[in-house]
Amino acid sequence: MNPIMIAPVVLGRERTQFAIRQLQSVKWRSVALFLSALVPFWLLIDVMAPQTLYAIALLGVLLLVYLGWSYYVVERAPRFRAVFGTRGLAVAVTCYIALIVWLGWLRPSLLALVHLGAVVLIFVYYWFIAFIAFFHDQVGRSKYVPKLPYPQLTVLIPAYNEEGYVGRTIQSLLDADYPVDALEIIVVDDGSTDDTFAEASAFAAASERVSVVSKTNGGKYSALNYGLLFASGDIIVTVDADSIIDPDALKHLVAPFAADEDIGAVASNVTIWNRDSLVTRCQQLEYTIGVNIYRRALDYFGIVMVVPGCLGAYRREVLSEVFAYDPDTLTEDFDVTMKVLRAGYRVSVSDARVYTEAPATWHDLYRQRLRWYRGNYMTIIKHWPVVTDSSYGYLNRIALPFRLVEMFFLPLASFVVLAYIVWLIAAGHILTVLAVFVFFTSIVFLIAALGIQIEGEDWRLLVYAPLLVVGYKQFHDALNVKCLLDVLTTTELGWTRAARIEQAVSGRPDAGTIPEPVLVSSALPSSTSVPVPSPAPETTPGTESETAPDTDSASHTNAE
């Protein structure tokens, strides 16, 4: 047969096979979940007044133009980076508000403006942030595959009164699937008053890969800086002393560095292991849809804004370039990530997974988030020049505007909306309130379902989705407002810390017998992928000094 006649047949068969393979690789459940949001959005559009739809459509066009222009400027024409930046966007939004008020599309009231903003934000969050996370999942959870040779790693574990926890953290690192000769573990005892140093030293005596250094209490930032003095690795990994890593976490964590020289830091995925209460389950759902999905969306642009302290990695030379950790804020992980981004490096997310303990009571959650939210506002204020400096690319044009809306607009808007809902109920408009609640709950439910599907999480967490609309959300909004006022009005803000579940108080933290080092077995229970230690009495929250001066005097223990 004539080869010329055969060629089109073969080519057509190959294209068909390729198309079949592509269809088979599609994660259809994620597609169905994502597209199912069309139903509540369509119902919302159907009941909206035409003027409101016009206003939303006009703002949508404005935002699309801004995002498209931002992509063009950053990727293709940096010479125009000063044109239509964040300042231009602020001016455009102000003119937009004036225009829709003049046209009669919006009543000139705070409530009408907040309502419009809330609806627009839910549109933007779902069809932009959630879409990018969905796309990220479809093309592959990570574009970085671990490859030999693996770089030299130094793992820093800052620890203050972590008796009963630090040993399990060290054991999980020793059990990690990573070359023995390329892994160094340094525990920094930050002036603990319990047996943290002794517990960590037991592992140093059993493994030459583990070293323990001790210093006067000076806060987490100073503990990390002190540990860097002893570090020899090309990649610096930080792990909180109450966290347990997956066996393959270190390999996934270093993969982006080998693939892209512009990457200066890499984030992990955080999972809560103590899901035995309403508080901890709400936190896991919050992590799934509010942290991990948002982080995956920012990863597309290389602007992940927070490398979590419980597991994150940095190039050694990048940390040196940005002068490591500062004492200026209460969230050293957010601060140092911003410094890395401002230095011009990309920050990405990996498939590395870490398990951490979450606050188990509302009081402990309050104390943890008090530090987090105060630190967030401190960090934003410290790095405020990024907001107006267009030379920072996507960090200036996309990441910071979203973060500012999240930190400043949403908490305040939440209470305006809540007051309006109370007025509607008092006026007898209960069906209207119910309809609004059902819409927002359905969207949060679908976002949660998409996040659970992407992260492979427990579907039972969906039961708690309504609390992210009413209840749990207002708790965080009120705390955000309080922390903003604290930062603006108070000069000295101390470190607040949640209680450790497995530490009982008897004059000082005491977790019982120091665990014996086991250098061959995994720190993770074999029955489940999420570590679940046996329960113990609650403790009274401890505090540690975040502002205490550092000292050069220290002891250094290393088993040779």
TORNU-844454 format. One record per residue (C-alpha): chain; z, x, y; residue number from 0. Coordinates in Angstrom, 2 decimals. Example, Ala and Ser with C-alpha at 12.3 -4.5 7.8 and 13.67 -1.06 7.14 Angstrom:
TORNU-844454
REC  kolpa        z        x        y  zaro
REC      A     7.80    12.30    -4.50     0
REC      A     7.14    13.67    -1.06     1
This chain:
TORNU-844454
REC  kolpa        z        x        y  zaro
REC      A     0.00     0.00     0.00     0
REC      A    -0.78     1.16     3.50     1
REC      A     2.29     2.91     5.02     2
REC      A     1.44     1.41     8.39     3
REC      A     1.86    -2.07     6.91     4
REC      A     5.14    -1.16     5.15     5
REC      A     6.82     0.31     8.24     6
REC      A     7.37    -3.01    10.12     7
REC      A     8.85    -4.59     6.95     8
REC      A    11.30    -1.70     6.46     9
REC      A    12.19    -1.69    10.13    10
REC      A    12.83    -5.43    10.12    11
REC      A    15.02    -5.11     7.01    12
REC      A    17.11    -2.35     8.64    13
REC      A    17.58    -4.39    11.78    14
REC      A    18.68    -7.38     9.72    15
REC      A    21.17    -5.27     7.78    16
REC      A    22.48    -3.80    11.01    17
REC      A    22.93    -7.28    12.50    18
REC      A    24.78    -8.43     9.36    19
REC      A    27.11    -5.42     9.55    20
REC      A    27.80    -6.15    13.22    21
REC      A    28.60    -9.79    12.46    22
REC      A    30.91    -8.76     9.62    23
REC      A    32.80    -6.41    11.93    24
REC      A    33.55    -9.17    14.45    25
REC      A    37.16   -10.36    14.35    26
REC      A    36.37   -14.05    14.37    27
REC      A    39.97   -15.26    14.58    28
REC      A    40.39   -13.36    17.85    29
REC      A    37.12   -14.84    19.09    30
REC      A    38.26   -18.36    18.21    31
REC      A    41.64   -17.87    19.87    32
REC      A    40.13   -16.47    23.03    33
REC      A    37.46   -19.18    23.40    34
REC      A    39.92   -21.99    22.64    35
REC      A    41.31   -21.50    26.14    36
REC      A    38.16   -23.22    27.40    37
REC      A    39.78   -26.55    26.48    38
REC      A    42.86   -26.43    28.78    39
REC      A    40.88   -24.76    31.55    40
REC      A    38.22   -27.46    31.34    41
REC      A    40.87   -30.19    31.45    42
REC      A    42.42   -28.52    34.49    43
REC      A    39.06   -28.34    36.25    44
REC      A    38.39   -31.97    35.40    45
REC      A    41.53   -33.21    37.21    46
REC      A    41.27   -30.91    40.23    47
REC      A    40.07   -32.10    43.60    48
REC      A    36.56   -30.87    44.49    49
REC      A    37.92   -29.01    47.54    50
REC      A    40.36   -27.05    45.35    51
REC      A    37.58   -26.14    42.96    52
REC      A    35.46   -24.91    45.85    53
REC      A    38.34   -22.78    47.09    54
REC      A    38.94   -21.28    43.63    55
REC      A    35.24   -20.65    43.09    56
REC      A    34.90   -18.91    46.48    57
REC      A    37.89   -16.67    45.77    58
REC      A    36.53   -15.96    42.30    59
REC      A    33.25   -14.81    43.83    60
REC      A    35.14   -12.61    46.29    61
REC      A    37.16   -10.98    43.51    62
REC      A    34.06   -10.46    41.34    63
REC      A    32.29    -8.78    44.24    64
REC      A    35.33    -6.58    44.82    65
REC      A    35.61    -5.57    41.15    66
REC      A    31.88    -4.94    40.82    67
REC      A    31.84    -2.87    44.00    68
REC      A    34.92    -0.95    42.81    69
REC      A    33.19    -0.06    39.56    70
REC      A    30.06     1.06    41.41    71
REC      A    32.00     3.17    43.90    72
REC      A    34.24     4.87    41.35    73
REC      A    31.57     5.49    38.72    74
REC      A    28.36     5.94    40.71    75
REC      A    28.87     6.36    44.46    76
REC      A    32.23     7.94    45.38    77
REC      A    30.86     8.68    48.87    78
REC      A    31.39     4.97    49.63    79
REC      A    34.96     4.88    48.32    80
REC      A    36.39     4.10    51.77    81
REC      A    34.22     0.98    52.04    82
REC      A    35.77    -2.35    50.99    83
REC      A    38.90    -0.88    49.44    84
REC      A    42.35    -2.46    49.22    85
REC      A    42.58    -2.76    53.00    86
REC      A    39.18    -4.43    53.09    87
REC      A    40.29    -6.75    50.28    88
REC      A    43.42    -7.70    52.21    89
REC      A    41.31    -8.48    55.29    90
REC      A    38.81   -10.44    53.19    91
REC      A    41.57   -12.52    51.55    92
REC      A    43.12   -13.25    54.96    93
REC      A    39.73   -14.39    56.30    94
REC      A    39.22   -16.42    53.11    95
REC      A    42.51   -18.28    53.64    96
REC      A    41.64   -18.99    57.25    97
REC      A    38.19   -20.24    56.20    98
REC      A    39.36   -22.65    53.49    99
REC      A    42.03   -24.03    55.82   100
REC      A    39.41   -24.54    58.54   101
REC      A    37.06   -26.22    56.05   102
REC      A    39.86   -28.53    54.92   103
REC      A    39.89   -27.19    51.35   104
REC      A    43.53   -26.12    51.64   105
REC      A    46.45   -27.71    53.46   106
REC      A    48.09   -25.21    55.85   107
REC      A    51.38   -25.00    53.96   108
REC      A    53.23   -22.38    51.93   109
REC      A    53.38   -24.65    48.90   110
REC      A    49.61   -25.28    48.88   111
REC      A    48.95   -21.55    49.22   112
REC      A    51.34   -20.66    46.38   113
REC      A    49.84   -23.35    44.16   114
REC      A    46.32   -22.04    44.77   115
REC      A    47.47   -18.46    44.16   116
REC      A    49.16   -19.39    40.87   117
REC      A    46.06   -21.15    39.54   118
REC      A    43.79   -18.28    40.59   119
REC      A    46.10   -15.73    38.98   120
REC      A    46.13   -17.55    35.65   121
REC      A    42.32   -17.60    35.77   122
REC      A    42.16   -13.91    36.63   123
REC      A    44.77   -12.88    34.07   124
REC      A    43.10   -14.69    31.21   125
REC      A    39.42   -14.14    31.98   126
REC      A    39.83   -10.54    33.17   127
REC      A    42.99    -8.89    31.78   128
REC      A    43.10   -10.77    28.47   129
REC      A    39.31   -10.50    28.09   130
REC      A    39.38    -6.72    28.41   131
REC      A    42.23    -6.53    25.86   132
REC      A    40.22    -8.83    23.57   133
REC      A    37.12    -6.64    24.03   134
REC      A    39.27    -3.55    23.38   135
REC      A    40.32    -5.06    20.06   136
REC      A    36.77    -6.05    19.08   137
REC      A    35.26    -2.61    19.57   138
REC      A    38.18    -0.96    17.78   139
REC      A    41.90    -0.72    18.46   140
REC      A    41.42     2.85    19.59   141
REC      A    38.43     5.00    20.36   142
REC      A    40.44     8.08    19.42   143
REC      A    40.62     9.23    15.80   144
REC      A    43.11    11.94    14.77   145
REC      A    41.28    15.15    13.83   146
REC      A    42.23    18.65    12.74   147
REC      A    43.41    21.02    14.05   148
REC      A    46.47    19.34    15.54   149
REC      A    48.01    20.88    18.67   150
REC      A    51.43    22.45    18.88   151
REC      A    53.95    19.72    19.68   152
REC      A    57.37    19.85    21.28   153
REC      A    59.35    16.63    20.98   154
REC      A    62.13    16.17    23.54   155
REC      A    64.96    13.73    22.73   156
REC      A    67.27    13.20    25.72   157
REC      A    70.56    11.78    24.46   158
REC      A    73.71    10.51    26.12   159
REC      A    76.34     8.95    23.83   160
REC      A    73.79     8.18    21.11   161
REC      A    76.04     8.77    18.11   162
REC      A    74.79     6.80    15.12   163
REC      A    71.28     6.65    16.60   164
REC      A    70.07    10.15    17.35   165
REC      A    70.20    11.16    13.68   166
REC      A    67.80     8.42    12.65   167
REC      A    65.46     9.37    15.48   168
REC      A    65.42    13.00    14.35   169
REC      A    64.91    11.96    10.72   170
REC      A    61.90     9.79    11.60   171
REC      A    60.35    12.78    13.38   172
REC      A    61.00    15.09    10.43   173
REC      A    59.36    12.50     8.17   174
REC      A    56.31    12.25    10.41   175
REC      A    52.91    13.05     8.92   176
REC      A    52.32    16.13    11.07   177
REC      A    51.91    19.82    10.20   178
REC      A    55.33    21.42     9.78   179
REC      A    54.34    24.60    11.59   180
REC      A    53.06    22.66    14.62   181
REC      A    56.14    20.52    15.30   182
REC      A    59.20    21.48    17.31   183
REC      A    62.06    19.04    17.96   184
REC      A    64.54    19.64    20.79   185
REC      A    67.52    17.34    21.29   186
REC      A    69.04    17.52    24.78   187
REC      A    72.66    16.37    24.76   188
REC      A    73.24    15.25    28.35   189
REC      A    77.01    15.70    28.42   190
REC      A    77.83    13.09    25.79   191
REC      A    81.48    12.15    25.32   192
REC      A    81.05    11.14    21.67   193
REC      A    79.74    13.07    18.64   194
REC      A    76.06    12.99    19.61   195
REC      A    75.96    16.80    19.76   196
REC      A    77.59    17.16    16.32   197
REC      A    75.29    14.60    14.75   198
REC      A    72.17    16.30    16.11   199
REC      A    73.52    19.76    15.21   200
REC      A    73.78    18.68    11.56   201
REC      A    70.00    18.33    11.55   202
REC      A    69.55    21.63    13.38   203
REC      A    71.57    23.30    10.63   204
REC      A    69.33    21.80     7.97   205
REC      A    65.92    22.35     9.54   206
REC      A    64.59    25.22    11.61   207
REC      A    62.26    22.74    13.34   208
REC      A    65.24    21.13    15.10   209
REC      A    67.09    22.65    18.05   210
REC      A    69.96    21.17    20.05   211
REC      A    70.77    22.09    23.64   212
REC      A    73.69    20.74    25.62   213
REC      A    74.26    20.44    29.36   214
REC      A    76.54    18.79    31.86   215
REC      A    75.64    15.12    32.41   216
REC      A    72.96    14.83    35.06   217
REC      A    70.83    11.86    34.03   218
REC      A    67.76    11.44    31.88   219
REC      A    65.35    13.14    34.29   220
REC      A    67.48    16.30    34.35   221
REC      A    67.85    16.25    30.55   222
REC      A    64.07    16.18    30.15   223
REC      A    63.57    18.92    32.72   224
REC      A    66.18    21.05    30.97   225
REC      A    64.53    20.51    27.59   226
REC      A    61.21    21.71    29.03   227
REC      A    62.79    25.14    29.59   228
REC      A    63.04    25.57    25.81   229
REC      A    59.74    23.89    24.87   230
REC      A    56.88    25.97    23.50   231
REC      A    54.34    23.29    22.55   232
REC      A    51.03    22.58    24.27   233
REC      A    51.79    18.84    24.13   234
REC      A    55.18    17.50    25.22   235
REC      A    56.33    14.31    23.49   236
REC      A    59.33    12.35    24.72   237
REC      A    61.28    10.07    22.38   238
REC      A    64.33     8.01    23.25   239
REC      A    67.36     8.70    21.07   240
REC      A    67.50     5.10    19.82   241
REC      A    63.85     4.95    18.72   242
REC      A    62.14     5.41    15.35   243
REC      A    58.48     6.36    15.13   244
REC      A    55.87     5.39    12.55   245
REC      A    55.00     8.22    10.14   246
REC      A    51.49     8.55    11.60   247
REC      A    52.55     8.07    15.23   248
REC      A    52.35    11.73    16.28   249
REC      A    48.80    12.11    14.96   250
REC      A    47.65     9.06    16.88   251
REC      A    49.53    10.17    19.96   252
REC      A    47.75    13.54    20.22   253
REC      A    44.25    12.26    19.31   254
REC      A    43.21    11.32    22.89   255
REC      A    43.99    14.82    24.19   256
REC      A    41.47    16.39    21.83   257
REC      A    38.81    13.80    22.68   258
REC      A    39.01    13.94    26.48   259
REC      A    40.15    16.87    28.60   260
REC      A    40.69    14.55    31.57   261
REC      A    43.53    12.73    29.79   262
REC      A    46.88    13.97    31.03   263
REC      A    49.23    11.53    29.30   264
REC      A    49.17     9.07    26.40   265
REC      A    51.23     5.91    25.87   266
REC      A    52.37     4.29    22.63   267
REC      A    52.85     0.72    21.44   268
REC      A    56.45    -0.48    21.50   269
REC      A    57.93    -2.79    18.87   270
REC      A    61.46    -4.20    18.80   271
REC      A    63.21    -3.93    15.44   272
REC      A    66.39    -5.98    16.07   273
REC      A    64.81    -9.44    16.25   274
REC      A    67.88   -11.40    15.25   275
REC      A    68.50   -13.43    18.40   276
REC      A    66.74   -15.59    20.95   277
REC      A    66.98   -12.79    23.52   278
REC      A    65.38   -10.11    21.37   279
REC      A    62.59   -12.39    20.13   280
REC      A    61.69   -13.37    23.67   281
REC      A    61.59    -9.67    24.55   282
REC      A    59.22    -8.93    21.67   283
REC      A    56.90   -11.72    22.78   284
REC      A    57.13   -10.38    26.33   285
REC      A    56.23    -6.89    25.04   286
REC      A    53.29    -8.29    23.09   287
REC      A    51.62   -10.26    25.88   288
REC      A    53.11    -8.78    29.03   289
REC      A    53.10    -5.10    28.20   290
REC      A    50.80    -4.23    25.33   291
REC      A    47.88    -6.52    26.32   292
REC      A    48.16    -5.50    29.98   293
REC      A    48.33    -1.84    28.98   294
REC      A    45.24    -2.13    26.77   295
REC      A    43.31    -3.64    29.67   296
REC      A    44.28    -0.76    31.97   297
REC      A    43.38     1.70    29.22   298
REC      A    39.74     0.69    29.65   299
REC      A    39.85     2.30    33.10   300
REC      A    42.18     5.18    32.15   301
REC      A    44.92     3.94    34.48   302
REC      A    47.80     3.01    32.17   303
REC      A    50.63     2.97    34.70   304
REC      A    53.65     3.53    32.46   305
REC      A    53.95     5.92    29.53   306
REC      A    57.07     4.49    27.83   307
REC      A    60.02     6.81    27.53   308
REC      A    60.67     5.70    23.96   309
REC      A    57.44     7.45    22.88   310
REC      A    54.92     9.14    25.13   311
REC      A    53.01    12.42    25.35   312
REC      A    51.86    14.74    28.13   313
REC      A    49.87    17.93    28.40   314
REC      A    52.29    20.75    29.11   315
REC      A    50.20    22.12    31.97   316
REC      A    49.95    18.66    33.55   317
REC      A    53.72    18.26    33.60   318
REC      A    53.98    21.68    35.20   319
REC      A    51.34    20.77    37.76   320
REC      A    53.23    17.65    38.88   321
REC      A    56.61    19.44    38.73   322
REC      A    57.88    17.36    35.81   323
REC      A    60.57    14.74    36.42   324
REC      A    62.10    13.79    39.78   325
REC      A    65.53    12.31    40.60   326
REC      A    64.06     9.89    43.17   327
REC      A    63.94     6.77    40.99   328
REC      A    65.69     5.08    38.07   329
REC      A    62.49     4.83    36.01   330
REC      A    61.46     8.41    35.34   331
REC      A    58.70     7.32    32.92   332
REC      A    56.94     5.15    35.53   333
REC      A    57.40     7.80    38.21   334
REC      A    56.02    10.72    36.19   335
REC      A    53.06     8.61    35.00   336
REC      A    52.20     7.81    38.61   337
REC      A    52.38    11.52    39.42   338
REC      A    49.98    12.32    36.58   339
REC      A    47.55     9.62    37.77   340
REC      A    47.77    10.81    41.35   341
REC      A    46.93    14.34    40.18   342
REC      A    43.56    12.97    39.03   343
REC      A    44.16    12.70    35.29   344
REC      A    43.47     9.71    33.07   345
REC      A    46.32     8.04    31.21   346
REC      A    45.38     6.32    27.98   347
REC      A    47.01     4.29    25.23   348
REC      A    47.01     5.21    21.54   349
REC      A    47.67     3.48    18.24   350
REC      A    51.00     5.31    17.89   351
REC      A    53.81     2.85    17.25   352
REC      A    57.50     3.22    17.97   353
REC      A    60.39     0.94    17.05   354
REC      A    63.20     0.58    19.54   355
REC      A    66.39    -1.38    19.94   356
REC      A    66.34    -4.14    22.54   357
REC      A    69.38    -5.58    24.35   358
REC      A    70.88    -8.21    22.08   359
REC      A    72.66   -10.33    24.70   360
REC      A    71.73   -11.78    28.07   361
REC      A    74.32    -9.55    29.74   362
REC      A    72.87    -6.41    28.16   363
REC      A    69.32    -7.51    29.04   364
REC      A    70.49    -8.03    32.61   365
REC      A    71.88    -4.49    32.75   366
REC      A    68.74    -2.95    31.26   367
REC      A    66.34    -4.80    33.53   368
REC      A    68.54    -4.12    36.55   369
REC      A    67.69    -0.45    36.12   370
REC      A    64.05    -1.11    35.19   371
REC      A    63.25    -3.38    38.12   372
REC      A    65.17    -1.33    40.67   373
REC      A    63.34     1.73    39.39   374
REC      A    59.99    -0.05    39.57   375
REC      A    60.47    -0.92    43.23   376
REC      A    61.71     2.60    43.97   377
REC      A    58.63     4.07    42.30   378
REC      A    56.20     1.77    44.13   379
REC      A    57.82     2.62    47.46   380
REC      A    57.74     6.34    46.64   381
REC      A    54.03     6.20    45.77   382
REC      A    53.08     3.71    48.49   383
REC      A    50.31     5.99    49.88   384
REC      A    48.29     5.19    46.74   385
REC      A    48.02     1.57    47.92   386
REC      A    45.97     2.54    50.97   387
REC      A    44.28     5.76    49.83   388
REC      A    40.87     4.96    48.33   389
REC      A    40.53     8.47    46.85   390
REC      A    42.68     7.32    43.90   391
REC      A    39.84     5.26    42.42   392
REC      A    40.80     2.58    39.94   393
REC      A    44.50     3.27    40.48   394
REC      A    44.09     2.23    44.10   395
REC      A    41.50    -0.51    43.59   396
REC      A    42.71    -2.27    40.43   397
REC      A    46.05    -1.15    39.00   398
REC      A    48.17    -1.16    42.16   399
REC      A    46.90    -4.50    43.55   400
REC      A    47.72    -6.22    40.25   401
REC      A    51.11    -4.52    40.13   402
REC      A    51.96    -5.51    43.69   403
REC      A    51.09    -9.14    43.01   404
REC      A    53.20    -9.04    39.86   405
REC      A    56.22    -7.46    41.57   406
REC      A    56.20    -9.09    44.99   407
REC      A    54.22   -12.35    44.92   408
REC      A    55.01   -13.84    41.52   409
REC      A    58.85   -13.71    41.62   410
REC      A    58.96   -15.32    45.07   411
REC      A    56.20   -17.82    44.27   412
REC      A    58.05   -18.83    41.12   413
REC      A    60.94   -20.27    43.10   414
REC      A    58.66   -22.05    45.56   415
REC      A    56.97   -23.73    42.60   416
REC      A    60.35   -24.46    40.99   417
REC      A    61.60   -26.15    44.16   418
REC      A    58.40   -28.21    44.30   419
REC      A    58.85   -29.28    40.67   420
REC      A    62.42   -30.38    41.36   421
REC      A    61.14   -32.43    44.32   422
REC      A    58.42   -34.01    42.16   423
REC      A    60.94   -34.99    39.51   424
REC      A    63.27   -36.45    42.14   425
REC      A    60.33   -38.41    43.55   426
REC      A    59.51   -39.83    40.13   427
REC      A    56.34   -37.81    39.44   428
REC      A    57.48   -36.83    35.97   429
REC      A    54.05   -37.16    34.36   430
REC      A    52.57   -34.77    36.93   431
REC      A    55.26   -32.20    36.17   432
REC      A    54.72   -32.65    32.44   433
REC      A    50.96   -32.17    32.80   434
REC      A    51.43   -28.93    34.77   435
REC      A    53.95   -27.68    32.22   436
REC      A    51.62   -28.46    29.32   437
REC      A    48.72   -26.62    30.98   438
REC      A    50.61   -23.43    31.77   439
REC      A    52.39   -23.48    28.39   440
REC      A    49.09   -23.88    26.55   441
REC      A    47.61   -20.88    28.38   442
REC      A    50.69   -18.74    27.70   443
REC      A    50.62   -19.94    24.10   444
REC      A    47.00   -18.86    23.68   445
REC      A    47.61   -15.50    25.36   446
REC      A    50.59   -14.99    23.06   447
REC      A    48.51   -15.94    20.02   448
REC      A    45.78   -13.50    21.07   449
REC      A    48.36   -10.76    21.57   450
REC      A    49.97   -11.45    18.20   451
REC      A    46.56   -11.35    16.53   452
REC      A    45.62    -8.07    18.23   453
REC      A    48.98    -6.40    17.57   454
REC      A    49.44    -7.80    14.06   455
REC      A    52.75    -9.36    15.10   456
REC      A    54.86   -12.14    13.58   457
REC      A    53.26   -15.54    14.27   458
REC      A    56.72   -17.14    14.38   459
REC      A    57.13   -15.60    17.83   460
REC      A    54.84   -18.33    19.18   461
REC      A    57.79   -20.73    19.03   462
REC      A    59.26   -18.92    22.04   463
REC      A    56.12   -19.11    24.22   464
REC      A    57.40   -22.09    26.32   465
REC      A    60.38   -19.96    27.42   466
REC      A    57.96   -17.58    29.11   467
REC      A    57.05   -20.52    31.36   468
REC      A    60.49   -22.05    31.91   469
REC      A    63.80   -20.30    31.35   470
REC      A    63.20   -16.70    30.35   471
REC      A    60.66   -16.25    33.15   472
REC      A    63.01   -17.49    35.88   473
REC      A    65.72   -15.14    34.62   474
REC      A    63.40   -12.19    35.24   475
REC      A    62.04   -13.56    38.51   476
REC      A    65.56   -13.94    39.92   477
REC      A    66.44   -10.44    38.76   478
REC      A    63.28    -9.06    40.36   479
REC      A    64.19   -10.63    43.71   480
REC      A    67.73    -9.26    43.47   481
REC      A    66.49    -5.77    42.63   482
REC      A    64.01    -5.81    45.51   483
REC      A    66.82    -6.69    47.91   484
REC      A    69.05    -4.03    46.33   485
REC      A    66.42    -1.33    46.85   486
REC      A    65.77    -2.39    50.45   487
REC      A    69.43    -2.64    51.44   488
REC      A    71.33    -0.14    49.26   489
REC      A    70.92     3.62    49.36   490
REC      A    72.90     4.54    46.22   491
REC      A    71.98     2.67    43.06   492
REC      A    73.58     3.81    39.80   493
REC      A    72.26     3.86    36.26   494
REC      A    73.02     0.71    34.26   495
REC      A    72.79     0.74    30.49   496
REC      A    72.77    -1.91    27.77   497
REC      A    75.26    -1.77    24.92   498
REC      A    74.33    -0.19    21.62   499
REC      A    74.57    -2.70    18.78   500
REC      A    75.90    -0.24    16.21   501
REC      A    78.50     1.45    18.38   502
REC      A    81.97    -0.06    18.39   503
REC      A    84.35     0.70    21.22   504
REC      A    87.64     2.33    20.46   505
REC      A    88.40     4.32    23.55   506
REC      A    84.88     5.79    23.33   507
REC      A    81.64     5.00    21.48   508
REC      A    82.02     5.49    17.75   509
REC      A    79.42     4.72    15.15   510
REC      A    81.37     6.00    12.17   511
REC      A    80.27     8.75     9.82   512
REC      A    77.52    11.09    10.94   513
REC      A    74.45    10.51     8.72   514
REC      A    73.50    13.41     6.49   515
REC      A    70.06    14.92     7.17   516
REC      A    67.46    13.99     4.57   517
REC      A    64.33    16.07     4.94   518
REC      A    62.09    14.28     2.45   519
REC      A    62.77    10.54     2.66   520
REC      A    61.59     8.27     5.43   521
REC      A    63.89     7.00     8.16   522
REC      A    62.14     3.63     7.89   523
REC      A    63.44     1.15     5.31   524
REC      A    61.02     0.80     2.41   525
REC      A    61.29    -2.96     2.35   526
REC      A    59.83    -3.52     5.79   527
REC      A    57.78    -1.79     8.45   528
REC      A    60.41    -2.63    11.06   529
REC      A    63.75    -0.80    10.70   530
REC      A    66.64    -3.23    10.46   531
REC      A    70.00    -1.44    10.29   532
REC      A    73.07    -3.35     9.20   533
REC      A    74.91    -5.15    12.01   534
REC      A    78.07    -3.83    13.58   535
REC      A    80.45    -4.98    16.32   536
REC      A    79.11    -5.11    19.86   537
REC      A    80.09    -2.56    22.45   538
REC      A    80.94    -2.56    26.07   539
REC      A    77.99    -1.22    28.06   540
REC      A    78.34     2.40    29.04   541
REC      A    77.03     4.08    32.16   542
REC      A    75.59     7.48    32.83   543
REC      A    75.07     9.31    36.06   544
REC      A    71.48     9.33    37.25   545
REC      A    72.28    11.26    40.41   546
REC      A    74.75    13.85    39.19   547
REC      A    73.64    17.40    40.00   548
REC      A    72.20    19.44    37.19   549
REC      A    73.79    22.68    36.07   550
REC      A    72.48    25.84    34.54   551
REC      A    75.43    26.20    32.23   552
REC      A    74.61    24.98    28.75   553
REC      A    74.92    25.81    25.11   554
REC      A    71.97    26.20    22.78   555
REC      A    72.15    25.60    19.05   556
REC      A    69.33    26.39    16.66   557
REC      A    69.56    26.82    12.92   558
REC      A    67.44    29.78    11.95   559
